[in-house]
Amino acid sequence: MTWCVMSVPQVLKNVKVKVKKPLDEIEGLSEKVRSIKEMLGDKGRILVRPSGTEPKYRVMVEGEDRGFIEELAEEVADFIKQRLC
């Protein structure tokens, strides 16, 4: 069996916050992430998680178009900042 690994751009944003909450307690975040997943379709992915050691959230977006995924990652980072900073 031969594996083909495709490399796609990846953007990581760290969002420093004053108080870290569970993701499901950030109002509207699940809808925002779902919307981004729909925009990416099967050509990318998004992952949002809290840091295990710092008051931060990590937003990672992968996709074919670096400019587009930069915008999406910044959009989610700004969304979290508005809710928690």
N, C-alpha and C positions, 0 to 999 in steps of 0.2 A: 504494500500500500504506500502511495506517495502522498505526502501532505504538502499543500500549497498554503503558505502563510502570506497574507497580504498586509502590507504595512499602510496604516492610515494615520493622518495627523491626530494628535491627542493634545487637549488643552486641560490644564489643571489650575484651578483657582482655589486659594485658601481664603476663607472668610472669617476674620477674627471678630468675635462677639463678646459682649459683657457676660451674658448668661447663656449657657448651652442647654437647650431643651431637647427632648426626644423629637425626632423628625415628624412623627404623627401629631405633635402638638403645635407645629408651626402652621398657622392657619393659611390654607390655600396652596401649600407647598406640593402636596401630592397631585393636585390638579395641574400645577405649573409643570411638574416633571412629566406627567402624562402627556401634556400638550407638546412638550419638546420631543418626547419619544415618538409621537405621531409625525412630527415634522421630519425627524431623522429617518423614519421608516426602517427598512432593513439595511440601510447604508450607514448606520452609526449607532452609538449608544450613549447613555448618560448614567452617571452614578453620583449620588449625593450621600455623604456619610459624615457623621461627627468624628472629629479626631478623638483618639482614645486617651490622649495625654494632655491636650491643650484646649482652651476655649475657642475652638475653631470648627468650621465645617469645611469639608473638602468637596469640591464640585469638579467632576471629570467628564469631559465630553469628547467623543471620538467621532470622526466622520471624514468624508472625502474632501470637503472644502474647508481649508483652515480658517478663512475669514468668517465663514458662516458659523463654524463651531465656536470660534472666539466670541462672536456676538451672543450665541446661546449660553455659553458658560458665564459671560458677564451678566446676562439677563437674570440667570438664576442666582448668581452671587449678589446682585443688587436687590433681588427679591428677599433674600435671607437677611441682608443688612437692614432693609426697611422694617422687617418684622422684629429684629432682635437687637438693634443698636440704638 
